[in-house]
Amino acid sequence: MKIYQVGGAVRDKILQKTPNDIDYVVVGSTVEQMKQLGFIQVGKGFPVFLHPQSKEEYALARKEIKTGDKHTDFEFVFTPDITLLEDLERRDFTCNAIAYDEEKNEFIDYFNGLEDIKNKVIRHINSEHFVEDPLRVLRMCRFAAQLDFEVDNKTLKLCSDMVKNKMLNFLSPERIWQEFEKAYSTGRFYRFVELMHTIGALKQIMPEIDRLFYVKEYEKYHPEGNTGGHTLNALKFVAGESAFVQFAVLVHDVGKALTPIETWPKHKEHELLGLDIIKDIARRLKIPNKIRDFAVLSSKLHMKYYHIPDMRIGTLYDLVSALNVANKSYLEEYIKVCKADFESINMDNKELERKRFADSAELLRKANNILCHIKATDMPNFETLPKDENFANRFREYKIGILREKLSNNLKK
């Protein structure tokens, strides 16, 4: 029996990064032998074990046999005669197919993965095995974003061909969204989206976003010339933020594709036209309701941010109130979405506009802080006020009055 470190942990070791977890492959062993050594079996489809002390994962070396079209349609062979080479060659990319022998302190690299890591290249190992799992198309995009690597041309072409052959249709919505969630944490989600567009995957999975690359913009403000390019640039300004914020930025301008072509590059009321599109995307990909709801909210309200310096107090109240949902404020997330949109637009006197943006953010925070401390019982003569259908409006007017008093120097009366 021989044990090797494998997978992302080995890649991260080479890149001098701290791995999230360490996986091991066990060559020349059986289920019975692993159990006798105290390992705890957890895998169902194939034998994966937890170390009795460290709880790290150990898997028996295996080969895979494709049995259907879905990315989960595999049978596994894990007999003791399966070699390390056979186990590694079933993996997706050369950078993920390097083993590390802890006893000898040496890497085992059958596919020139060390060289590809040095040159920052994502390269598939075996075309025949690679196309058996359509999820690898999205993994290619994610690893390129995560590692900041370029993709080998042959790998790019192979993934593009898989998309053309409709292989992504065999992925479940839940599995697609899981890859998006992982991509949000890469710090380069924009790169994930860009690569998906390049190989045609975005057109299949989110055609509503893909068509934005063909929607014209004013080049004075958007030198990339189209809404898709603007969206990618906006995503750069929320790198590493929550899925809430990054998904909201991804879809914030989706309504521009529905504005009349003859009016382009103007996109009147695009912030409203996109709301049903966002809901459709969320329904199709089974995106969590909270992420969907914030994306709808921020898309609907993002153009209002630019009018905050000239807002009347009642309008400001309505904006801040809309950002408070079920006793939770989404004000900070909203500001981040608007900041990404703002920073990705070319403007005259940008520094002056940045100050206006920062002042607007501070005003929103002040208003929110004031409003969150106002209770209905603070109203004069609360006990005797009729609690009828007009009470909510009276309370609204009361809160607006407090804002007017405390922010009179900031807004129009």
HUVEN-V326116 format. One record per pair of residues at least 6 apart in sequence whose ideal C-beta (glycine too) atoms are under 8 Angstrom apart, sorted by the first residue. I is the first residue (numbers start at 1). J is the second residue. Records with the same first field share a line. If there is no record, write none. Layout:
I=J ; J
This chain:
1=26 ; 27 ; 28 ; 29 ; 33
2=26 ; 27 ; 28 ; 84
3=24 ; 25 ; 26 ; 27 ; 58 ; 102
4=24 ; 25 ; 27 ; 84 ; 99 ; 100 ; 101 ; 102 ; 108
5=13 ; 22 ; 23 ; 24 ; 99 ; 100 ; 102
6=23 ; 24 ; 25 ; 87 ; 88 ; 98 ; 99 ; 100
7=23 ; 91 ; 96
8=19 ; 20 ; 23 ; 96
9=19 ; 21 ; 22 ; 23
10=98 ; 99 ; 100 ; 107
11=95 ; 96 ; 98 ; 113 ; 117
12=18 ; 19
13=19 ; 100
14=98 ; 107 ; 114 ; 117
15=117 ; 147
21=56 ; 57
22=56
23=56 ; 57 ; 58 ; 59
24=56 ; 57 ; 58 ; 59
25=58 ; 59 ; 60 ; 61 ; 84 ; 87 ; 99
26=34 ; 58 ; 59 ; 60 ; 61
27=61 ; 82 ; 83 ; 84 ; 87
28=61 ; 80 ; 81
29=60 ; 80
30=60 ; 80
31=41 ; 47 ; 60
34=41 ; 47 ; 49 ; 58 ; 60
35=41
37=52
38=52
39=49 ; 50 ; 51 ; 52 ; 58
40=49 ; 50 ; 52
41=47 ; 48 ; 49
42=48 ; 49 ; 50 ; 57
43=49 ; 59
45=74 ; 76
46=59 ; 60 ; 62 ; 76 ; 78
47=59 ; 60 ; 78
48=57 ; 58 ; 59
49=57 ; 58 ; 59
50=56 ; 57 ; 58
51=57 ; 58
60=78 ; 82
61=78 ; 82 ; 83 ; 84 ; 86 ; 87
62=76 ; 77 ; 78 ; 82 ; 87 ; 90
63=76 ; 77 ; 78 ; 82 ; 86 ; 87 ; 90
64=74 ; 75 ; 76 ; 77 ; 90 ; 129 ; 132
65=74 ; 75 ; 76 ; 77
66=73 ; 74 ; 132
67=73 ; 74 ; 75
69=167 ; 170
70=170 ; 171 ; 172
71=133 ; 134 ; 135 ; 170 ; 171 ; 175
74=132
84=99 ; 108
85=110
88=97 ; 98 ; 99 ; 110 ; 111
89=97 ; 110 ; 111 ; 125 ; 126 ; 129
90=129
91=97 ; 125
92=124 ; 125 ; 130 ; 133 ; 136 ; 139 ; 140
93=113 ; 116 ; 122 ; 123 ; 124 ; 125 ; 139 ; 140 ; 143 ; 155
94=111 ; 112 ; 113 ; 116 ; 123 ; 124 ; 125
95=113 ; 116 ; 117 ; 122 ; 123 ; 143 ; 147 ; 149
96=113 ; 143
97=110 ; 111 ; 113 ; 125
98=107 ; 108 ; 109 ; 113 ; 114
99=107 ; 108 ; 109
100=106 ; 107 ; 108
101=107 ; 108
107=114
111=125
116=122 ; 123 ; 152
120=147 ; 148 ; 149 ; 150
121=149 ; 150 ; 151 ; 152
122=140 ; 143 ; 144 ; 147 ; 149 ; 150 ; 151 ; 152 ; 155
123=151 ; 152 ; 154 ; 155
124=130 ; 136 ; 140 ; 152 ; 154 ; 155 ; 158
127=158
130=136 ; 158
131=158 ; 162 ; 167
134=162 ; 167 ; 168 ; 170 ; 171
135=171 ; 175 ; 179
136=159
137=159 ; 162 ; 163 ; 167 ; 168 ; 199 ; 201
138=171 ; 176 ; 179 ; 196 ; 201
139=179
140=151 ; 155 ; 159 ; 195
141=183 ; 191 ; 192 ; 195 ; 196 ; 199 ; 201
142=179 ; 182 ; 183 ; 186 ; 192
143=149
144=150 ; 151 ; 191 ; 192 ; 195
145=183 ; 186 ; 187 ; 188 ; 189 ; 190 ; 191 ; 192 ; 195
146=183 ; 186 ; 187 ; 188
148=188 ; 191
151=159 ; 195
156=198 ; 199
159=199 ; 201
160=198 ; 199 ; 200
162=168
163=199 ; 200 ; 201 ; 204
164=200
166=204
168=176 ; 201 ; 204 ; 205
169=204
173=284 ; 285 ; 286
174=286
176=205 ; 285
177=285 ; 286 ; 287
180=192 ; 243 ; 247 ; 285
181=243
183=189 ; 192
184=242 ; 243 ; 246 ; 247
185=240
186=192
187=239 ; 240
188=239
189=235 ; 239 ; 246 ; 250
190=232 ; 233 ; 235 ; 236 ; 239
193=202 ; 209 ; 231 ; 232 ; 235 ; 250
194=232
195=201
196=202 ; 205
197=203 ; 210 ; 213 ; 228
202=209 ; 210
203=210
205=285
206=281 ; 285
208=251 ; 254 ; 257 ; 277 ; 280 ; 281
209=228 ; 231 ; 250 ; 251 ; 254 ; 281
210=228
211=257
212=226 ; 227 ; 228 ; 231 ; 253 ; 254 ; 256 ; 257
213=226 ; 227 ; 228 ; 229
214=226 ; 228
215=226 ; 227 ; 228 ; 256 ; 257 ; 264 ; 267
216=225 ; 226 ; 264 ; 265
217=224 ; 225 ; 226 ; 227 ; 229 ; 230 ; 265
218=265
219=225
220=346
221=345 ; 346 ; 347
222=229 ; 230 ; 344 ; 345 ; 346
223=346
224=230 ; 232 ; 233
227=253 ; 256 ; 257 ; 267
230=253 ; 344 ; 345
231=249 ; 250 ; 252 ; 253
233=344
234=249 ; 252 ; 340 ; 341 ; 343 ; 344
235=246 ; 249 ; 250 ; 340
236=340 ; 344
237=249 ; 339 ; 340 ; 343 ; 344
238=245 ; 246 ; 249 ; 336 ; 337 ; 340
241=336
242=333
243=291
244=290 ; 291 ; 294 ; 295 ; 330 ; 333
245=333 ; 336 ; 337 ; 340
247=287 ; 291 ; 295
248=294 ; 295 ; 298 ; 299 ; 333 ; 337
249=337 ; 340 ; 341
251=274 ; 277 ; 278 ; 281 ; 295 ; 299
252=271 ; 274 ; 295 ; 298 ; 299 ; 302 ; 337 ; 341
253=267 ; 270 ; 274 ; 299 ; 341
254=274 ; 277 ; 278 ; 281 ; 299
255=267 ; 269 ; 270 ; 271 ; 272 ; 273 ; 274 ; 275 ; 277 ; 299
256=267 ; 270 ; 273 ; 274
257=277
258=270 ; 273 ; 274 ; 277
259=266 ; 267 ; 268 ; 269 ; 270 ; 273
271=299 ; 300 ; 301 ; 302 ; 303
272=300
274=299
275=296 ; 299 ; 300
278=292 ; 295 ; 296 ; 299
279=292 ; 296
281=287
282=289 ; 291 ; 292 ; 295
293=325
294=330 ; 333
297=322 ; 323 ; 325 ; 330 ; 334
298=330 ; 333 ; 334 ; 337 ; 338
301=319 ; 322 ; 323 ; 334
302=334 ; 337 ; 338 ; 341
304=319
305=334 ; 335 ; 338 ; 342 ; 357 ; 360
306=342
308=316 ; 319 ; 360 ; 363 ; 364
309=356 ; 359 ; 360
310=412
311=319 ; 411 ; 412
312=411 ; 412 ; 413
313=400 ; 403 ; 404 ; 407 ; 411 ; 412 ; 413
314=400
316=363 ; 364 ; 367 ; 403 ; 407 ; 411
317=367 ; 371 ; 396 ; 399 ; 400 ; 403
319=364
320=331 ; 364 ; 367 ; 368 ; 371
321=371
323=329 ; 330 ; 331 ; 334 ; 368
324=330 ; 331 ; 368 ; 371 ; 372
329=368 ; 372
331=364 ; 365 ; 368
335=361 ; 364
338=357
339=357 ; 361
342=353 ; 357
347=353
363=407 ; 410 ; 411
366=406 ; 407 ; 410
367=403 ; 407
370=402 ; 403 ; 406 ; 407
371=399 ; 402 ; 403
374=398 ; 399 ; 402
376=382 ; 395
378=398
379=385 ; 394 ; 395 ; 398
385=391 ; 394
404=413
